[in-house]
Amino acid sequence: MRKINDIQKSYIAGFLDGDGSVYIRLKKNETYKYGYQVAPYVILYQKETYIDFLKNIRDLLGIGYIRSRKDGVSEYIIGDEKSLIDFSREIAPFSKLKKQQLRLLSSVIKLKSKTKNAKDFIALCQKIDRFKELNYSKKRTQDSKEVSKYLISKNLLTP
């Protein structure tokens, strides 16, 4: 991530607070050791008409990419872990609404690198579950309970 000044950090934090999302998805994926992929994201949303605002932020930060959806919304997506940790560290102090999510995001990414066994992975998933309350998520179906059931069914975890 490029170095930016406090005014720019404040602007980005405000944009994130109003038109952004910070979350981690647990994606079922049997090619992963524990059957799930941990997918962290920071996403800024904007109507396609105003995609230039997102491009300017991407160019300023030097990380992430822009995606246009079929519903007329554009997304600026940051998904790589190093960039997410850097972004969280720089933007969290300026955020009013997403500060807890940014700190939790960094904490989960750091804990992920220390995961050595199925029990550790469940602890990681339980931490990810906190996003459900912070983001008022109603659609989240993959959580630590589902992961536990899966790991038990594969004899990777004892009940």
Secondary structure, DSSP 8 states (H G I E B T S, - for coil): -----HHHHHHHHHHHHHHEEEEEEEEE-TTSTTSEEEEEEEEEEEEGGGHHHHHHHHHHHT--EEEE-TTSEEEEEE--HHHHHHHHHHHGGG-SSSHHHHHHHHHHHHHHTT--SHHHHHHHHHHHHHHHHHTT-SS----HHHHHHHHHHTTSS--
